[in-house]
């Protein structure tokens, strides 16, 4: 009888953990950042970045984020790629255990055509964010710009990018 009750208790605890784990976390964070030009352009600028959305934790595949990133006045809808078949889910689970950052793609769907509008990475602890937006590149007429946060100036932004390149 004791064995059945122990198994029942373990099963109930496991179900509670799975249910709580699957509840999406609401993300709403603001960052002070910097637009960094990869060439030696003189146009460098402080910015604010707002990350908001939902982070869904998955047990058997990579976590999933869907939301919006606002860089100053430029809004970009973003979402993680969905894992496909079982092989892709297992690959996502394997890399999930090693990964220290999330990657999301900006998407725009126009008449059934999906267009990538940017790529953004943020650390698992949500303290660091970096990426690019096509709209931002068009606005500043430069294809070699990225945003990074937290950063107050060009030197901090460069150092942060070097640090973040080791995070993925």
Order of alpha helices (4+ residues) and beta strands (2+ residues): alpha-beta-beta-beta-beta-alpha-beta-beta-beta-alpha-beta-alpha
